[in-house]
Each structure stands twice: as C-alpha cells, then as structure tokens.
Amino acid sequence: MPNAPRTTVFLLAAVNFTHIMDFMIMMPLGDILMRSFHIEPQQFSIMVSAYTLSAGISGFLGAFIIDRFDRKNFLIALYGGFLVGTIACGLVDSYIPMVIARAVTGIFGGVIGSLVMAIVSDLYPWEQRGRAMALLSASFSVASVVGVPFGLWMADKMGWPAPFLFLGALGSALAAILWNVLPAMRAHLAVQKPVVNPLRLLQTIAQDRNQRLGLAMTFSLILSQMIMIPFIAPYMIRNVGLSQSQIPLIYLFGGIATIFSAQIVGRLTDKIGVKKVFAVGMLLSFIPIVAITNLPPVPVYVALIATTCFFIFINSRMVPAQTMISGVVGKERRGSFMSINASVMQMGSAVGAFLAGLLVHEGTTTRLEGFYWVGIVSVAVSLICLLIAPRLKFVG
C-alpha cells in the first residue's frame, strides 16, 4: 500500500501512546496506590512486575505467531484485551484484583508494540517508512511529556482510577476508528514462510556467544533502571517533601529533556563511536542514581534537577546500548533475535521492580527506608554492562 493515508499512522501512534502511558502511569501513582490499598512497597513492586512479567511471556510467544493472522484483526483483538485489562484496573478496589488486572493488561500489551511496527512496515514502502517510524517513536515522548502529567493531574483531582478509565474510553474510541479505517492486511499470509521452531531458535541463540552477551547486557541494563523507577515518585513524596501534585513535573521536565538529549547522543554515537558514548553515558548516570536514592528533604527545584539528570543520562546509555544490541546478529536473524530481546527487556523490568520491593520498606513514620540499597544495586548491575559492552562484536 504505497500511499497509505497519514491518518493511519497517526492512529497507530495513538495506540502506542495509550499502551505506553498505561505502563508508565503506574510508577508515579505508587504512593497513592500503596495508601489506597494499604499495601507495603513489596506488594506494590509485585503489582508493577505483574504487567512486565506477563508482557515478557506473551511477547516471546507472540514472536512465533504474529505473522500467522490478518494484522488488522489481530491488532483489534489484542487491543480489545488490553482495554479490558486497563478498564479493570480502574474498577478494582483491592490488591489481588489489581495484580490480576495488570497481568491481563500485560498479556495483551506485550505484543501490541511489535504488531504496530509490523503494520507500518507493511503499509509504507522503505523510502517512506522512516517518517512513519519516527512518528511511532514520538509516542513515547508524548506519553512522558503530556500523557503521564495529564494522567497524574486526573488522579489528583478525580482519584487514582481516573487515568485508567480515561485510557479505556480513549482506547475504545480508537478501536472503533481502527476497525473502520484500517484495511484488511493479509498480503504477508501469501508468502510461504517456514514455521519458526521456538526450541531451535533458543538453541541458536544459546550457541552464539555474541547473542548471549547481547541479551545479558539488555537484561542487566533494564534491571538497573527498573529497580529504581517504581519508587522514585513515592520516595520524592515521603522522604524528599514533594506533593503528589508536583510529581507530574518530574515527567514533564524529564520527558522534554530527553527529546533533545536523545538527538545529541544519537549524533555523538555515529561520530565518536557507540562503545565510547555508552561508557560515558553509563558513568555519568551513576551521579543521579546515587543522588536520588540518598536525597534528603530539599527544595522542589533541586529534586527536579536530580530527576531530570536521571532521565537524560539513563537515555544517554539506552541510545548507544540499543544500537549495539541491533548489531550483534546479522540481518537474516535480526527479527527473531529482536523479538526475544524485547521479551528479555520485559523480564528485566519485572525482576528489577520485584527486587526493589525486597529492598525498600516503610519506616515507623511512613518514610521509605532502604532506597539507598536500590542505588547501590543499580550501580553494581550497571557495571556488569560496562564489562559486557567491550566484548560485543558487531556483525550487521
């Protein structure tokens, strides 16, 4: 379909926006949810990891079936299940049902991102695809800069269920539009492809040292970030002194900063070398990691400087890391490897969130204790990435 309407990619970007915002909104709602459900930090971390764990499993399994169905029908079915889970999150009133709702949301959300990219690749020829992909990737920045602050504003004014119900309503309208606008997509079904054997694929990866190292770096990198992220907002409220209404500023300033810093890091990566930029970004990220996890009560602007630096430097190591990972395998095997890599990212997120819950606990005055241990573990795991990166070989 060489001249696909531009509205189609906007709609697909909106789908990406809703499922990214659904995942991101959980972390800054941490303090509200812990108080509302009367749960401990460990239980909140399980609530967060329920999504990422189920998304990782479904994303892995989805890699073997994603090309067997009409893409339009498959997307509508997945998106419908995702919306059911999201709306359920806004309707539950206790801990266990919320964990179940997050797991259901993750099962369907774990495949949506890959399917949206496949649809855009089918709709747009190579010479037009770059702009379409750029629009899709912009949905993450929009979710950070607009979606999360808006969702937190709704939670502050109307109660914590509001963002989930809003996403459910918005997503339902999008699903109806997609059903009427998106064309049937069966062209890929006419191409005879060998059935991917999951065990053989895993065996191939296990026998390739370069791929093993790439996946190990992905897992370590995401774990080192996700062990911190779920408790940044609760810590800023309970220990540093920010109010819930000030938490959106963290994501607003951090999101805006990364929009610009990512472009700079991308150019530096091409100019001076991916491994050098990764090493510098990694070392610089230790500064905000240690600062945030040990931050005492400070003025709001000081806290925002620390969190914005965290966003900038975490992104500064992710850009070159993703570049390195994409080059550890040749193009003939890159699709299947990147699908497995995406699942490993979700698993790293789940383990990171779970470990954070083991390290952080409530003190006698409702302050969060043990967050400094999160910083120590984050830096230690990040150092593993610095040991792996020089050993990676780029083959394509």
C-alpha positions in Angstrom: 0.0 0.0 0.0 2.4 2.7 -1.2 0.2 5.7 -0.4 -1.3 4.8 2.9 -3.2 7.7 4.5 -1.2 9.6 7.0 -4.1 9.4 9.4 -3.5 5.6 9.6 0.0 6.1 11.2 -1.4 8.8 13.5 -4.0 6.3 14.7 -1.3 3.6 15.2 0.8 6.1 17.1 -2.2 6.8 19.3 -2.5 3.1 20.0 1.2 3.1 21.0 0.6 6.2 23.2 -2.2 4.5 25.2 -0.4 1.3 25.9 2.9 3.2 26.8 1.0 5.6 29.1 -0.8 2.6 30.7 2.5 1.1 31.7 4.2 4.4 32.7 1.4 5.8 34.8 1.7 3.0 37.4 5.1 4.2 38.9 4.2 7.8 39.7 0.9 6.5 41.2 2.9 4.4 43.7 2.3 6.4 46.8 -1.4 6.8 46.1 -1.9 3.1 45.4 0.1 2.0 48.5 -2.1 4.2 50.7 -5.4 3.3 49.0 -4.8 -0.4 49.0 -3.0 -0.4 52.4 -0.1 -2.3 50.9 3.7 -2.5 51.6 6.4 -1.5 49.0 7.0 -5.2 48.3 3.3 -5.6 47.3 3.5 -2.6 45.1 6.5 -3.9 43.3 4.6 -7.1 42.5 1.8 -5.0 41.1 4.3 -3.4 38.8 6.1 -6.5 37.8 2.8 -8.4 37.1 2.5 -6.3 33.9 6.1 -6.7 32.7 6.3 -10.4 33.5 3.2 -11.3 31.6 4.1 -8.9 28.8 7.5 -10.6 28.5 6.0 -14.0 28.3 3.3 -13.0 25.7 5.9 -11.0 23.7 8.1 -14.1 23.5 5.2 -16.4 22.4 3.9 -13.7 20.1 7.1 -13.8 18.1 6.2 -17.2 16.8 2.5 -16.4 15.8 2.5 -12.7 14.9 2.8 -13.5 11.1 0.0 -16.1 11.0 -3.0 -13.8 11.2 -4.6 -10.9 9.4 -2.8 -7.9 11.1 -5.9 -5.8 11.4 -8.0 -8.5 13.1 -5.0 -9.5 15.3 -4.5 -5.9 16.4 -8.1 -5.3 17.2 -8.3 -8.5 19.3 -5.1 -7.7 21.2 -6.1 -4.1 21.7 -9.5 -5.2 23.0 -8.0 -7.5 25.6 -5.6 -4.7 26.6 -8.5 -2.3 27.1 -10.4 -4.8 29.2 -7.4 -5.1 31.5 -6.9 -1.3 31.6 -10.6 -0.6 32.4 -10.5 -3.3 35.1 -7.5 -1.5 36.7 -9.8 1.5 37.2 -12.7 -0.5 38.6 -10.9 -2.8 41.2 -10.8 -1.8 44.8 -8.2 -4.2 46.4 -4.7 -5.5 45.9 -5.2 -9.0 44.4 -7.7 -8.0 41.7 -5.3 -5.2 40.7 -2.5 -7.6 40.3 -4.7 -9.8 38.1 -5.8 -6.8 36.1 -2.2 -5.7 35.5 -1.3 -9.2 34.4 -4.2 -9.3 31.9 -3.2 -5.9 30.6 0.4 -7.1 30.1 -0.6 -10.3 28.3 -2.2 -8.3 25.5 0.0 -5.2 25.7 3.2 -7.2 25.3 2.6 -7.9 21.6 0.9 -4.6 20.6 4.1 -2.6 20.0 5.7 -5.3 17.8 2.4 -5.7 15.8 2.1 -1.9 15.2 5.6 -1.8 13.8 4.8 -4.7 11.5 1.7 -3.0 10.3 3.6 0.2 9.5 6.3 -1.8 7.7 3.5 -3.4 5.6 1.7 -0.1 4.8 4.7 2.0 4.0 7.5 1.3 1.4 11.1 1.7 2.5 11.5 5.2 1.1 8.5 6.4 3.2 8.9 4.2 6.3 11.4 6.4 8.2 9.0 9.2 8.8 6.3 6.8 9.8 8.6 5.1 12.3 9.7 8.4 13.7 6.1 9.3 14.4 5.5 6.0 16.2 8.6 6.5 18.3 7.4 10.0 19.2 4.5 8.4 21.1 6.9 7.6 23.9 8.0 11.2 24.3 4.3 12.4 24.1 3.4 9.8 26.8 6.2 11.2 29.1 5.7 14.9 28.4 1.9 15.0 28.1 0.3 11.7 29.0 1.8 11.0 32.4 1.4 14.5 33.8 -2.2 14.7 32.5 -2.9 11.3 34.0 -1.5 12.3 37.3 -3.5 15.5 37.3 -6.6 13.5 36.8 -5.6 11.1 39.6 -5.0 14.1 41.9 -8.3 15.8 41.1 -10.6 12.8 40.4 -9.0 9.8 42.2 -6.4 7.2 41.1 -8.9 5.2 38.9 -9.4 8.2 36.5 -6.3 7.7 34.3 -7.1 4.1 33.7 -10.8 4.8 32.9 -9.7 7.7 30.6 -7.3 5.4 28.7 -10.1 2.8 28.5 -12.5 5.3 27.0 -9.9 6.8 24.6 -8.8 3.3 23.5 -12.3 2.2 22.9 -12.9 5.1 20.5 -9.6 4.4 18.8 -10.5 0.7 18.4 -13.8 1.7 16.7 -12.0 4.1 14.3 -9.3 1.5 13.5 -11.9 -1.1 12.7 -13.4 1.3 10.1 -10.2 2.9 8.8 -7.5 0.2 8.8 -7.6 -2.0 5.7 -7.5 -5.8 5.9 -3.9 -6.9 5.9 -3.3 -10.4 4.5 -0.6 -9.9 2.0 2.1 -11.4 4.3 0.0 -14.6 4.5 0.5 -15.2 0.8 4.3 -15.5 1.4 5.3 -19.0 2.3 7.5 -18.9 5.3 8.9 -21.8 7.3 7.3 -22.2 10.7 9.7 -20.9 13.4 10.6 -23.6 15.9 10.9 -21.9 19.3 13.3 -24.6 20.7 15.5 -24.3 17.6 15.6 -20.5 17.9 16.6 -20.6 21.5 19.2 -23.2 20.8 20.7 -21.0 18.1 20.9 -18.1 20.5 22.3 -20.2 23.2 25.1 -21.4 20.9 26.0 -17.9 19.8 28.2 -16.1 22.4 27.6 -12.7 20.8 23.8 -13.1 21.1 24.1 -14.4 24.7 26.2 -11.4 25.7 23.7 -9.0 24.0 20.8 -10.5 25.8 22.7 -10.4 29.1 23.5 -6.7 28.6 19.9 -6.0 27.8 18.7 -7.8 30.9 21.2 -6.0 33.2 20.7 -2.6 31.7 16.9 -2.7 32.1 17.1 -4.2 35.5 19.4 -1.5 36.7 16.9 1.1 35.6 13.7 -0.5 36.6 14.9 -1.3 40.1 14.8 2.5 40.7 11.9 3.8 38.7 8.9 2.4 40.6 9.9 4.0 43.9 11.2 7.4 42.6 7.8 9.1 43.0 6.9 7.6 46.4 10.4 8.5 47.7 10.1 12.0 46.4 6.8 12.4 48.3 7.5 10.6 51.5 11.2 11.4 52.0 12.1 14.5 49.9 8.9 16.5 50.6 7.3 16.9 47.2 3.5 16.8 47.0 1.5 14.5 44.7 0.6 17.4 42.5 4.3 18.2 41.9 5.1 14.7 40.7 4.0 15.4 37.1 6.8 17.9 36.9 9.3 15.1 37.1 8.0 13.5 34.0 7.3 16.8 32.2 10.9 18.1 32.6 12.5 14.7 32.2 10.5 14.0 29.0 11.3 17.3 27.4 15.0 17.0 28.3 15.3 13.6 26.7 13.6 14.7 23.4 16.6 17.0 22.9 19.3 15.0 24.6 18.5 11.8 22.6 19.2 13.7 19.3 22.6 14.8 20.6 23.5 11.4 21.9 22.5 9.8 18.6 24.8 12.2 16.6 27.7 11.5 19.1 27.2 7.8 18.8 27.7 8.0 15.0 30.5 10.4 15.3 32.8 9.2 18.0 31.8 5.5 18.4 29.0 3.6 20.1 31.1 2.0 22.8 32.7 5.3 23.9 29.3 7.1 24.2 27.8 4.1 26.1 30.7 4.1 28.6 30.5 7.8 29.2 26.7 7.8 29.5 26.8 4.9 31.9 29.4 6.5 34.2 27.5 9.8 34.2 24.3 8.0 35.1 25.8 6.9 38.4 25.7 10.6 39.6 21.8 11.0 39.6 21.3 7.4 40.6 23.3 7.9 43.8 21.9 11.4 44.3 18.2 10.4 44.0 18.5 7.3 46.2 20.1 9.3 49.0 18.3 12.6 48.6 17.2 14.3 51.8 14.4 16.9 52.1 15.3 19.6 49.5 13.6 22.4 47.6 11.5 21.3 44.6 13.9 22.7 42.0 16.8 20.7 43.5 14.7 17.5 43.3 13.7 18.3 39.7 17.4 18.9 38.7 18.3 15.4 40.1 15.4 13.6 38.4 15.8 15.4 35.1 19.5 14.5 35.0 18.4 10.9 35.7 16.2 10.9 32.6 18.9 12.5 30.5 21.7 10.1 31.5 19.6 7.0 31.5 18.5 7.8 28.0 22.2 8.6 27.1 23.1 5.0 27.8 20.0 3.5 26.3 20.5 5.0 22.8 24.0 3.5 22.2 23.0 0.3 24.0 20.1 -0.3 21.6 22.5 0.5 18.7 24.9 -2.1 19.9 22.3 -4.8 20.5 20.9 -4.3 17.0 24.3 -5.2 15.6 25.2 -8.4 17.4 23.3 -10.5 14.8 23.1 -10.5 11.1 20.0 -9.2 9.3 18.8 -12.7 8.4 18.2 -13.5 12.0 17.7 -10.0 13.4 13.9 -10.1 13.5 13.7 -13.2 15.7 16.5 -12.0 17.9 15.0 -8.6 18.5 11.7 -10.2 19.4 13.5 -12.3 22.1 15.4 -9.2 23.1 12.1 -7.3 23.7 10.9 -10.1 25.9 14.2 -10.1 27.9 13.7 -6.3 28.4 10.3 -7.0 30.0 11.8 -9.8 32.1 14.5 -7.4 33.3 11.8 -4.8 34.2 9.9 -7.5 36.2 12.9 -8.6 38.1 14.0 -5.0 38.8 10.7 -4.0 40.2 10.5 -7.2 42.3 14.0 -6.7 43.7 13.1 -3.0 44.6 10.2 -4.2 46.6 12.6 -6.5 48.6 15.0 -3.7 49.4 12.5 -0.8 50.1 10.3 -0.8 53.2 8.2 1.6 55.2 9.7 3.1 58.3 7.9 4.0 61.5 7.0 7.4 60.2 5.8 6.2 56.7 9.1 7.3 55.2 10.6 4.8 52.8 13.7 3.1 54.1 16.4 1.2 52.2 16.1 3.2 48.9 19.9 3.7 49.1 20.3 0.0 48.7 18.4 0.3 45.4 21.0 2.8 44.2 23.9 0.5 45.2 22.4 -2.5 43.4 21.6 -0.3 40.3 25.2 0.9 40.0 26.6 -2.6 40.6 24.4 -4.2 37.9 25.2 -1.3 35.6 28.9 -2.2 36.0 28.1 -5.6 34.5 27.0 -3.8 31.3 30.4 -2.0 31.2 32.1 -5.3 31.3 30.0 -6.8 28.6 30.0 -4.0 26.1 33.7 -4.2 25.0 33.2 -7.9 24.3 30.3 -7.4 21.9 31.1 -7.9 18.2 29.0 -6.1 15.5 28.2 -8.3 12.5 25.4 -6.4 10.9 
